[in-house]
Amino acid sequence: MPPTPEEDELLDGPIPGLTSAENDLFLKGDVAFNDEIFTPQTGLGPIFVANSCGSCHPGDGKGHPFTTLTRFGQTDSTGNKFLAMGGPQLQNRAIPGYMPETIPSGASSSKILPPANTGLGFLDAVTDAAIIAMSDPNDTDADGISGVPNWVNVPAYCQLRAGAISNGGKYIGRFGKKGAAYDLLQQTANAYNQDMGINSIFEPIDTYSKQEVDPEVSNATIHNVVFYLKTLKAPLQRNKEDVNVKAGKNLFISIGCNKCHKEELVTGHSNISVLSYKTFYPYTDLLLHDMGNALNDNYTEGNAKTSEWKTPALWGLGLSKNSQGGNYFLMHDGRAHSIDEAIKLHGGEAEQIKLNYQNLSDMDKQKLIQFLESL
């Protein structure tokens, strides 16, 4: 038998310290997320993208281009003009007897690679005040970085966080590539509905008929999956005492990567005690940043501009290949096949930081990449 993998080589697994009852909920959510395969007899489709949660997030890691989602139909904050024609998501597969969707003429679209799932409960528990404190919409410090939250409409079924801050009736989204989902309940209910054609009491409109239908997944299952996602452990850094890893971290800071990829965040109150008031190290600010023309897909969600993307958490980056067939597929659509290539695709607010990276010696670049691969 192969040896048991070290804990820091795995992305899945619960946060240490859960109670017996919480571990039971975690396991129930784990089964629903990773083991339940939907069929037409159990509600799949009739049009869909995937037939299980785990098929897009193997080992709770990043997805592969084969499982890439396609969103279409919105170019600004005024809303999606193609909702009646299948938007916002393309269901590119169908059960027998049905035809999959195609992108309507005139609709802009963007490829979205499924993200890793680990540590989401910590990100969920960061307060709105902490996110706003990191934002700098007017670039008051003149460093070229002007991150902003994505202010989104919150579905009625979502419960606002303690201390939630409103902006004209909208609240800070923090999940998805542009932060368009308010919380993990919205993210999960939308995934069942848009990815698998599975309707719930939260998202009852069938993606094919556009009619309200009876739930095809129970409230308990949805909540178990949400709990599972909230209590997946944070990725563990490897080789942190290695001299090159330490040097790479110093380079990461010195060239300005940490201006957006914030190393340390702190949670607020959570009804899951192991998530309350904890310091953690995700390397993100949960804010939108203008990434320049190269990453402008002319598609957006919420109040984000078409060239704005939420800073992705870098923790777990070095394990991405494990769920991607042994190769890197990075950036929002997987277009980058190495960390070096991903850095060089940065533009807009990150243009100067990219130039700082390109001006490093080859040896220093390797140290920086070695640090990133340790996360």
C-alpha positions as semicolon CSV with decimal commas, in nm:
position;residue;x (nm);y (nm);z (nm)
1;M;0,000;0,000;0,000
2;P;0,121;0,357;-0,064
3;P;0,214;0,555;0,248
4;T;-0,046;0,778;0,410
5;P;-0,002;1,135;0,278
6;E;0,121;1,395;0,521
7;E;-0,148;1,634;0,647
8;D;0,020;1,929;0,475
9;E;-0,005;1,746;0,140
10;L;-0,385;1,726;0,157
11;L;-0,645;1,996;0,101
12;D;-0,942;1,806;0,240
13;G;-1,010;1,726;0,605
14;P;-1,186;1,908;0,889
15;I;-1,062;2,198;1,099
16;P;-0,909;2,057;1,418
17;G;-1,119;2,109;1,727
18;L;-1,470;2,039;1,597
19;T;-1,710;1,886;1,849
20;S;-1,849;1,535;1,796
21;A;-2,176;1,681;1,667
22;E;-1,988;1,913;1,432
23;N;-1,773;1,628;1,302
24;D;-2,093;1,436;1,230
25;L;-2,226;1,729;1,024
26;F;-1,891;1,756;0,847
27;L;-1,904;1,389;0,747
28;K;-2,262;1,418;0,623
29;G;-2,161;1,718;0,412
30;D;-1,854;1,532;0,288
31;V;-2,070;1,244;0,163
32;A;-2,316;1,481;-0,009
33;F;-2,035;1,682;-0,168
34;N;-1,803;1,404;-0,280
35;D;-2,006;1,084;-0,305
36;E;-2,351;1,180;-0,429
37;I;-2,371;1,142;-0,809
38;F;-2,692;1,275;-0,960
39;T;-2,877;1,101;-1,242
40;P;-3,190;1,198;-1,437
41;Q;-3,385;0,980;-1,193
42;T;-3,260;1,181;-0,895
43;G;-3,306;1,524;-1,052
44;L;-3,003;1,585;-1,275
45;G;-3,063;1,839;-1,550
46;P;-3,225;1,827;-1,792
47;I;-2,940;2,065;-1,877
48;F;-2,633;2,079;-1,658
49;V;-2,255;2,120;-1,631
50;A;-2,162;1,845;-1,385
51;N;-2,335;1,559;-1,204
52;S;-2,172;1,600;-0,863
53;C;-2,003;1,865;-0,651
54;G;-1,679;1,671;-0,623
55;S;-1,639;1,628;-0,998
56;C;-1,556;1,999;-1,028
57;H;-1,348;2,014;-0,708
58;P;-1,151;1,687;-0,686
59;G;-0,993;1,647;-0,346
60;D;-1,143;1,991;-0,268
61;G;-0,881;2,140;-0,497
62;K;-0,895;2,352;-0,811
63;G;-1,083;2,230;-1,115
64;H;-0,947;2,133;-1,455
65;P;-1,030;2,311;-1,784
66;F;-1,255;2,012;-1,863
67;T;-1,482;2,126;-1,577
68;T;-1,462;2,497;-1,657
69;L;-1,786;2,694;-1,625
70;T;-1,898;2,959;-1,873
71;R;-2,083;3,270;-1,756
72;F;-2,239;3,509;-2,005
73;G;-2,460;3,809;-2,055
74;Q;-2,353;4,091;-1,822
75;T;-2,113;4,368;-1,919
76;D;-2,181;4,624;-1,645
77;S;-2,355;4,668;-1,311
78;T;-2,699;4,727;-1,468
79;G;-2,766;4,352;-1,474
80;N;-2,774;4,054;-1,705
81;K;-2,969;4,111;-2,027
82;F;-2,968;3,740;-2,119
83;L;-3,142;3,581;-1,820
84;A;-3,439;3,483;-2,037
85;M;-3,196;3,315;-2,280
86;G;-3,019;3,093;-2,031
87;G;-2,794;3,337;-1,848
88;P;-2,598;3,378;-1,634
89;Q;-2,443;3,033;-1,678
90;L;-2,410;2,806;-1,977
91;Q;-2,536;2,452;-1,920
92;N;-2,328;2,278;-2,184
93;R;-2,451;1,923;-2,121
94;A;-2,794;1,765;-2,131
95;I;-2,962;1,436;-2,045
96;P;-3,093;1,221;-2,334
97;G;-3,377;1,387;-2,523
98;Y;-3,265;1,741;-2,451
99;M;-3,021;1,981;-2,614
100;P;-2,753;2,166;-2,418
101;E;-2,745;2,546;-2,423
102;T;-2,538;2,759;-2,655
103;I;-2,424;3,115;-2,590
104;P;-2,677;3,357;-2,744
105;S;-2,561;3,587;-3,020
106;G;-2,431;3,916;-2,884
107;A;-2,360;3,792;-2,533
108;S;-2,015;3,839;-2,383
109;S;-1,884;3,543;-2,188
110;S;-1,608;3,438;-1,951
111;K;-1,457;3,102;-1,859
112;I;-1,447;3,030;-1,486
113;L;-1,226;2,756;-1,344
114;P;-1,370;2,590;-1,031
115;P;-1,171;2,710;-0,727
116;A;-1,031;2,512;-0,435
117;N;-1,265;2,484;-0,136
118;T;-1,036;2,475;0,163
119;G;-1,038;2,736;0,437
120;L;-1,360;2,895;0,314
121;G;-1,508;2,917;0,663
122;F;-1,225;3,147;0,771
123;L;-1,284;3,376;0,472
124;D;-1,657;3,369;0,545
125;A;-1,596;3,484;0,903
126;V;-1,388;3,794;0,819
127;T;-1,594;4,099;0,912
128;D;-1,719;4,353;0,661
129;A;-1,537;4,623;0,858
130;A;-1,206;4,441;0,813
131;I;-1,259;4,411;0,437
132;I;-1,351;4,778;0,404
133;A;-1,044;4,873;0,609
134;M;-0,826;4,704;0,345
135;S;-0,997;4,882;0,055
136;D;-0,859;5,199;-0,099
137;P;-1,097;5,305;-0,376
138;N;-0,927;5,640;-0,432
139;D;-0,569;5,511;-0,395
140;T;-0,507;5,757;-0,113
141;D;-0,160;5,617;-0,048
142;A;-0,065;5,658;-0,417
143;D;0,074;5,305;-0,447
144;G;-0,131;5,223;-0,758
145;I;-0,349;4,974;-0,570
146;S;-0,716;5,064;-0,522
147;G;-0,901;4,751;-0,414
148;V;-1,277;4,770;-0,359
149;P;-1,545;4,529;-0,234
150;N;-1,804;4,389;-0,471
151;W;-2,136;4,519;-0,341
152;V;-2,408;4,267;-0,430
153;N;-2,777;4,207;-0,375
154;V;-2,832;3,943;-0,108
155;P;-3,099;3,673;-0,163
156;A;-3,379;3,674;0,094
157;Y;-3,280;3,327;0,214
158;C;-2,935;3,442;0,328
159;Q;-2,883;3,563;0,683
160;L;-2,672;3,876;0,712
161;R;-2,350;3,846;0,908
162;A;-2,312;4,013;1,244
163;G;-2,196;4,366;1,180
164;A;-2,290;4,353;0,811
165;I;-2,238;4,690;0,642
166;S;-2,483;4,809;0,378
167;N;-2,409;5,024;0,076
168;G;-2,737;5,137;-0,077
169;G;-2,904;4,809;0,022
170;K;-2,618;4,597;-0,111
171;Y;-2,366;4,400;0,091
172;I;-2,012;4,271;0,043
173;G;-1,984;3,955;-0,163
174;R;-1,680;3,737;-0,106
175;F;-1,718;3,408;-0,295
176;G;-1,665;3,339;-0,662
177;K;-1,400;3,482;-0,892
178;K;-1,550;3,830;-0,862
179;G;-1,696;3,794;-0,514
180;A;-2,051;3,786;-0,648
181;A;-2,188;3,538;-0,389
182;Y;-2,265;3,678;-0,046
183;D;-2,209;3,361;0,155
184;L;-2,159;2,987;0,125
185;L;-2,533;2,917;0,135
186;Q;-2,586;3,127;-0,177
187;Q;-2,277;2,975;-0,339
188;T;-2,396;2,620;-0,263
189;A;-2,761;2,667;-0,363
190;N;-2,651;2,833;-0,688
191;A;-2,407;2,550;-0,762
192;Y;-2,676;2,286;-0,721
193;N;-2,911;2,485;-0,943
194;Q;-2,678;2,623;-1,211
195;D;-2,416;2,346;-1,225
196;M;-2,634;2,037;-1,186
197;G;-2,989;2,150;-1,255
198;I;-3,086;2,047;-0,902
199;N;-3,350;2,275;-0,753
200;S;-3,386;2,353;-0,384
201;I;-3,619;2,558;-0,171
202;F;-3,354;2,832;-0,193
203;E;-3,319;2,828;-0,574
204;P;-3,645;2,675;-0,701
205;I;-3,641;2,798;-1,063
206;D;-3,555;2,520;-1,309
207;T;-3,272;2,617;-1,544
208;Y;-3,447;2,458;-1,843
209;S;-3,818;2,541;-1,805
210;K;-3,764;2,868;-1,612
211;Q;-4,053;2,754;-1,392
212;E;-4,061;2,701;-1,017
213;V;-4,047;2,330;-0,937
214;D;-4,046;2,113;-0,625
215;P;-3,712;2,079;-0,444
216;E;-3,486;1,800;-0,571
217;V;-3,241;1,823;-0,282
218;S;-3,334;1,860;0,084
219;N;-3,267;2,163;0,303
220;A;-3,068;1,934;0,533
221;T;-2,835;1,830;0,250
222;I;-2,776;2,190;0,144
223;H;-2,697;2,293;0,502
224;N;-2,471;1,989;0,551
225;V;-2,270;2,087;0,243
226;V;-2,248;2,447;0,364
227;F;-2,120;2,325;0,701
228;Y;-1,871;2,098;0,528
229;L;-1,738;2,388;0,320
230;K;-1,718;2,612;0,626
231;T;-1,522;2,358;0,828
232;L;-1,271;2,234;0,570
233;K;-0,929;2,301;0,717
234;A;-0,702;2,581;0,604
235;P;-0,415;2,462;0,382
236;L;-0,090;2,410;0,570
237;Q;0,234;2,566;0,446
238;R;0,517;2,324;0,375
239;N;0,893;2,371;0,410
240;K;0,846;2,709;0,575
241;E;1,189;2,692;0,737
242;D;1,368;2,626;0,408
243;V;1,619;2,905;0,341
244;N;1,498;2,956;-0,018
245;V;1,134;2,962;0,093
246;K;1,215;3,229;0,350
247;A;1,408;3,429;0,091
248;G;1,117;3,391;-0,153
249;K;0,874;3,528;0,104
250;N;1,095;3,833;0,155
251;L;1,100;3,887;-0,222
252;F;0,721;3,846;-0,234
253;I;0,692;4,133;0,011
254;S;0,968;4,350;-0,132
255;I;0,826;4,361;-0,486
256;G;0,474;4,439;-0,357
257;C;0,277;4,115;-0,403
258;N;0,148;4,144;-0,045
259;K;-0,032;4,470;-0,127
260;C;-0,321;4,259;-0,258
261;H;-0,228;3,909;-0,142
262;K;-0,246;3,994;0,230
263;E;-0,074;3,728;0,433
264;E;-0,270;3,759;0,756
265;L;-0,641;3,810;0,826
266;V;-0,849;3,772;1,143
267;T;-1,200;3,633;1,174
268;G;-1,482;3,790;1,372
269;H;-1,748;3,603;1,563
270;S;-1,873;3,274;1,419
271;N;-2,134;3,034;1,551
272;I;-1,872;2,765;1,485
273;S;-1,638;2,827;1,776
274;V;-1,318;2,705;1,607
275;L;-1,366;2,982;1,348
276;S;-1,420;3,268;1,594
277;Y;-1,152;3,536;1,637
278;K;-0,880;3,335;1,466
279;T;-0,571;3,464;1,285
280;F;-0,511;3,284;0,956
281;Y;-0,287;3,318;0,650
282;P;-0,475;3,307;0,317
283;Y;-0,280;3,566;0,111
284;T;-0,584;3,759;-0,010
285;D;-0,764;4,085;0,071
286;L;-1,104;3,963;-0,062
287;L;-1,118;4,280;-0,275
288;L;-1,167;4,349;-0,645
289;H;-0,871;4,485;-0,840
290;D;-0,845;4,605;-1,199
291;M;-0,617;4,348;-1,362
292;G;-0,580;4,518;-1,699
293;N;-0,687;4,451;-2,056
294;A;-0,532;4,105;-2,087
295;L;-0,772;3,972;-1,821
296;N;-1,075;4,175;-1,932
297;D;-1,335;3,922;-2,054
298;N;-1,608;4,184;-2,103
299;Y;-1,821;3,996;-1,852
300;T;-1,896;4,084;-1,492
301;E;-2,108;4,010;-1,188
302;G;-2,247;4,245;-0,924
303;N;-2,080;4,587;-0,921
304;A;-1,745;4,458;-1,048
305;K;-1,602;4,603;-1,366
306;T;-1,521;4,364;-1,649
307;S;-1,147;4,389;-1,582
308;E;-1,183;4,353;-1,204
309;W;-1,121;4,022;-1,028
310;K;-1,122;3,932;-0,660
311;T;-0,775;3,860;-0,523
312;P;-0,755;3,480;-0,505
313;A;-0,625;3,324;-0,185
314;L;-0,281;3,176;-0,250
315;W;-0,287;2,918;0,028
316;G;-0,291;2,570;-0,125
317;L;-0,138;2,699;-0,449
318;G;0,147;2,449;-0,446
319;L;-0,101;2,160;-0,421
320;S;-0,311;2,276;-0,716
321;K;-0,147;2,036;-0,960
322;N;-0,267;1,741;-0,750
323;S;-0,627;1,804;-0,855
324;Q;-0,543;1,931;-1,204
325;G;-0,390;1,622;-1,357
326;G;-0,032;1,707;-1,265
327;N;-0,020;2,046;-1,441
328;Y;-0,096;2,400;-1,334
329;F;-0,405;2,575;-1,473
330;L;-0,407;2,917;-1,303
331;M;-0,587;3,253;-1,324
332;H;-0,966;3,275;-1,338
333;D;-0,993;3,063;-1,654
334;G;-0,689;2,838;-1,622
335;R;-0,500;3,007;-1,907
336;A;-0,169;3,017;-1,716
337;H;0,026;2,689;-1,710
338;S;0,286;2,795;-1,455
339;I;0,320;3,035;-1,163
340;D;0,565;3,241;-1,369
341;E;0,311;3,271;-1,650
342;A;0,036;3,367;-1,404
343;I;0,247;3,648;-1,259
344;K;0,327;3,780;-1,606
345;L;-0,046;3,800;-1,688
346;H;-0,097;4,055;-1,411
347;G;-0,166;4,406;-1,536
348;G;-0,370;4,709;-1,441
349;E;-0,313;4,782;-1,075
350;A;-0,052;4,504;-1,063
351;E;0,147;4,626;-1,364
352;Q;0,433;4,771;-1,158
353;I;0,448;4,465;-0,936
354;K;0,471;4,245;-1,246
355;L;0,757;4,461;-1,373
356;N;0,928;4,431;-1,035
357;Y;0,906;4,052;-1,070
358;Q;1,039;4,058;-1,425
359;N;1,337;4,263;-1,309
360;L;1,440;3,996;-1,057
361;S;1,729;3,766;-1,138
362;D;1,640;3,415;-1,251
363;M;1,761;3,282;-0,915
364;D;1,538;3,523;-0,721
365;K;1,240;3,437;-0,940
366;Q;1,293;3,071;-0,854
367;K;1,307;3,153;-0,482
368;L;0,982;3,349;-0,506
369;I;0,813;3,065;-0,694
370;Q;0,949;2,815;-0,440
371;F;0,784;3,021;-0,165
372;L;0,453;3,029;-0,353
373;E;0,469;2,653;-0,408
374;S;0,516;2,605;-0,033
375;L;0,177;2,763;0,039
